[in-house]
Amino acid sequence: MLIDLKLSLVCLAETRVRIINKQNVIKSVFKEWDMLDNYNSHRLGRIWVGWDPRILKVSKICETDQIIHCHACLLDNNGTFRISFVYGSNDDRARKALWENMCANLYTGTPWIVLGDFNVARGVHDTIGGSSR
């Protein structure tokens, strides 16, 4: 599927894959891609990042249970950027730690992409099922 869609970078959030099953899933999903995750910060490795090593070089800067910060380089033109992959907690207090981490890791002078699921909605109407009223 990754090849069919011509993807070169993918983030999977809320994987819920136990570490014992990780290698089997990686072999079936990422095949010859490189990947990293945040199992060191969360027992279910909530965030997985995979990339085609023929297109990109990606290295992890740091991680928490809610975010992985990376440095990426495009191999064809040496363009570099920072990229942060987010899977925010459902808990407001825990999510505050996510925002504090992002502020502490602000990147200036280099393009910075932030993507993922912050698990926050602007209003009740933005949630699944909407308002019960």
C-alpha positions in Angstrom: 0.0 0.0 0.0 2.8 2.5 0.9 4.4 1.9 -2.6 1.0 2.1 -4.4 0.3 5.5 -2.8 3.9 6.7 -3.5 4.4 7.6 0.1 7.8 8.3 1.6 6.9 9.2 5.2 4.1 7.8 7.4 3.1 8.3 11.0 0.8 5.8 12.7 -0.8 7.1 15.9 -2.5 5.1 18.6 -1.0 1.8 17.4 -1.8 -0.2 20.5 0.7 -2.8 19.4 2.4 -4.6 22.2 6.2 -4.6 21.9 6.2 -8.4 21.6 4.2 -8.1 18.3 6.1 -5.1 17.0 8.5 -6.9 14.6 5.7 -8.9 12.9 3.7 -5.7 12.3 6.8 -3.8 11.0 7.6 -6.6 8.5 4.1 -6.5 7.1 3.5 -2.7 7.1 6.9 -1.1 6.6 8.7 -3.9 4.8 12.0 -2.3 3.6 11.4 1.1 5.2 13.2 2.4 8.3 11.1 3.2 11.4 11.1 4.6 14.9 8.6 4.6 17.7 8.1 5.8 21.3 8.0 2.5 23.2 10.7 3.9 25.5 8.1 6.5 26.7 4.8 4.4 26.4 4.3 0.7 26.8 2.1 0.5 23.6 4.4 2.6 21.4 1.6 5.1 20.6 3.5 6.7 17.8 5.2 4.9 14.9 7.1 6.8 12.2 8.2 5.0 9.0 10.1 6.4 6.0 11.6 5.2 2.7 15.4 5.4 3.3 15.9 5.9 -0.5 14.1 9.3 -0.2 14.7 10.5 3.4 17.1 10.3 6.3 15.2 10.7 9.6 16.7 10.8 13.0 15.0 11.1 16.4 15.8 14.2 18.5 13.7 13.3 21.5 10.4 11.7 22.5 7.7 11.6 25.1 4.6 9.5 25.4 2.8 12.1 23.3 5.3 13.4 20.7 8.4 12.4 18.7 10.6 15.2 17.5 12.8 14.4 14.5 15.3 15.9 12.0 14.8 14.9 8.4 16.9 15.4 5.3 15.8 14.9 1.7 18.4 12.8 0.0 17.9 14.3 -3.5 18.6 17.9 -2.6 19.9 17.9 1.0 16.9 20.0 2.1 16.4 19.7 5.9 13.5 20.2 8.2 12.3 19.4 11.7 9.2 17.3 12.1 7.2 16.5 15.2 4.7 13.7 15.3 1.9 14.1 17.9 -0.6 11.8 19.5 -2.0 13.9 22.4 -3.5 12.5 25.5 -7.2 12.5 26.2 -6.4 14.0 29.6 -6.2 17.8 29.8 -3.4 17.7 32.4 -1.3 15.3 30.4 -1.9 17.3 27.3 -0.5 20.4 29.1 2.8 18.5 29.3 2.7 18.1 25.5 2.4 21.8 25.0 5.2 22.5 27.5 7.4 20.0 25.6 6.6 21.7 22.3 7.5 25.1 23.7 10.7 23.8 25.1 11.6 22.3 21.7 10.7 25.2 19.4 12.8 25.2 16.3 13.9 28.5 14.7 15.8 28.9 11.5 14.7 25.6 10.1 11.3 24.7 8.7 9.3 22.8 11.3 6.3 20.6 10.5 4.0 19.5 13.3 1.4 16.9 12.6 -0.8 14.4 14.3 -3.8 14.1 16.6 -3.9 16.5 19.5 -7.1 14.9 20.8 -8.8 18.2 21.4 -11.9 19.7 19.8 -12.8 23.3 19.4 -16.4 22.5 20.6 -18.8 19.7 21.3 -20.1 20.0 17.7 -16.6 19.0 16.5 -16.5 15.7 18.4 -17.7 12.3 17.1 -21.5 12.2 17.6 -21.6 15.9 18.2 -23.9 17.4 20.9 -26.5 15.3 22.6 -28.8 18.3 22.7 
